[in-house]
Amino acid sequence: MDKELQVSAIKDGTVIDHIPSNRLFDVINILQLFKGDEMITFGTNLDSKRMGKKAIIKVENRFFQGEEIDKIALIAPHAKLNTIKNYQVVEKRVVEIPEQIISIVKCFNPKCITNHESITTHFDVISENPIELKCRFCEKITTEKEVRIR
Amino acid sequence: MMHKKSLISITDYSKDDYLRIMDLAADFEANPNQDLLKGTVIASLFFEPSTRTRLSFESAINRLGGRIVGFTDSSSSSVTKGETLHDTIRMAANYTDLIVMRHPLEGSARYASQIAGVPVINAGDGANQHPTQTLLDLYSIKKTQGKLDDINIFLVGDLKYGRTVHSLLQALSVFKNPIFNFVSPPELSMPIEYKRYLDSKGIKYFEHREFTDIISAADIIYMTRVQKERFTDPMEYEKVKNIYILRNKMLQNTKETMRILHPLPRVNEIHPDVDSNPKAYYFEQARNGIYTRQAIISLILGLIK
């Protein structure tokens, strides 16, 4: 057990916990964790009392905020972010879905004007669980399984 | 209330706005030719062809002495040179006091209203909204029934994709005690979000798969086209295509005051033998569009308080 902690513990950075196993690589992609040279460790299909199986990501020297957290919330609505400073957890945050989603998500409707011109997308969150986003332009509803990050 | 406010979606306006438009439309019907729009230039931007709506808007504007600039389909505009909607709208807004637009893409009118700097009236954005049609439908209901409360309406045909029935459902829902009857094949049923919307407001609705004697209770029968291209299985279309045709003999037991509406164009869903029945109202309904649009334009431009 001690050995495992040695490998995965980080000095400063963020631990993103309670990611659904099947969305692990989506979270890596939207946060563009494959870029840069910070140390990143991740595990998936870990046992979780609440979720059955979960994934976890540990990123050294990265502290997420604002739009980045909104993106995580859309893909992993129950994720928790632990901020680590000098090997200690100094802050625990549960991601929250904002009332409006601006610019992050692509409208699922192929006939929506936002998919044809250079326009900042804008959605109202009409349901959090499951996620339902109403496009302010075409008025169509993008459901959780249709959410694509721009 | 409506001064300088774009009309993109029927829900942009309140019940008071609807009633103001209805009252004013009645005034214009009594006196449709005025000089109210003298000195006003209005852009009529039809990015896809439309006969009825465009002629109705242009007639409404001409009868009030306004000038129109624009195009009747995008092949005669800079869109063919690759100009974006953004640039076309910014340009048209420089030249005019108001933009009336139809565009095949959904959300295009909302976007235009955000960048234009002058009010925009949505004359149809793809399958999304067509609010002036809804307001002329409301005017037609008020004119024929003398009220907008306690209306028992049958919506018939394509209730899944038909934008007019969705907007009309939302608009009638702000009045007292509407009763909605949906008559459609299962493939073209009223979408769940609209049924949820009615549930949330405690409004009654009933679903039917075919016409029966139930139409004797109707105040309004609102017919729409069942389009072949909406069906994934052509056999399914063949099975249902004759079920949703309204024929004169079916109207025997309906109320004397009942009226039949249709946003037009019709194909075969209303048999021509209905046309001579006094309950057929669809051509008068189209004429009501002129007065309703005169009212909307005058209010948006602040020419009438």
Interface residues (C-beta under 8 A of the other chain):
Chain A: C107 N109 K111 C112 I113 T114 H116 E117 S118 I119 C135 R136 F137 C138 E139 K140 I141
Chain B: S9 T84 L85 H86 H103 P104 L105 E106 G107 S108 R110 Y111 D125 G126 A127 N128 Q129 E193
